[in-house]
Amino acid sequence: MISTFTKASVAEVLAKELAIKNPMALPTLQKIVINIGMGSWLQGGKDFARIIEGVEKLSGQKPVVRKAKQSISNFKLRKGMPVGISVTLRGEKMYNFLERMVKIVAPRIRDFDGFSNKSFDGKGSYSYGLTTYAVFPEIHYSDVVKNYGVGITIVTSSRNTEGTKALLKTFGFPFKKEL
């Protein structure tokens, strides 16, 4: 599905933009992590199988249920209770997800004018959140039990913000215009 982005074309554009001659020094995508935290909803012992199915549909692989590492009485949380689900995408599934994110999901987000320029961590990662996972075309609104926010982290081999931003722009990632 990532036919529009070949490694050679991305490398060529990045080499010019970052002025790097060695192709092995160019930043590359390493992984995309999708995380949904749903701790408060699970307090009532509700079934979250439909949410797992939804994340499986949008990612193409089975997510892992994340459990609490320690008990916190103020949150009514006990060690071992499920608090969220996450999935790590690599390889072809990662590129397919990124292309769907750029070409299909981003235009479906209400009042979308680009992703924030402030979400870089300075070490090669970019994290952003969506208020609902229902914007993905694989998820039908009838399947949405409760609107959960989705945290998405894109990890690259770049060691700085400039390399990460240049790589994501090469893939067509829409960023907000800087004033």
Sequence and secondary structure as in RCSB ss.txt:
>XXXX:A:sequence
MISTFTKASVAEVLAKELAIKNPMALPTLQKIVINIGMGSWLQGGKDFARIIEGVEKLSGQKPVVRKAKQSISNF
KLRKGMPVGISVTLRGEKMYNFLERMVKIVAPRIRDFDGFSNKSFDGKGSYSYGLTTYAVFPEIHYSDVVKNYGV
GITIVTSSRNTEGTKALLKTFGFPFKKEL
>XXXX:A:secstr
 GGG  HHHHHHHHHHHHT   GGGS  EEEEEEEEE HHHHTTT   HHHHHHHHHHHSS  EEEE SS BGGG
TB TT EEEEEEEE HHHHHHHHHHIIIIIHHHSTT   B TT B SSSEEEEEES GGGSTTS GGG SS   E
EEEEEES SSHHHHHHHHHHTT  B    
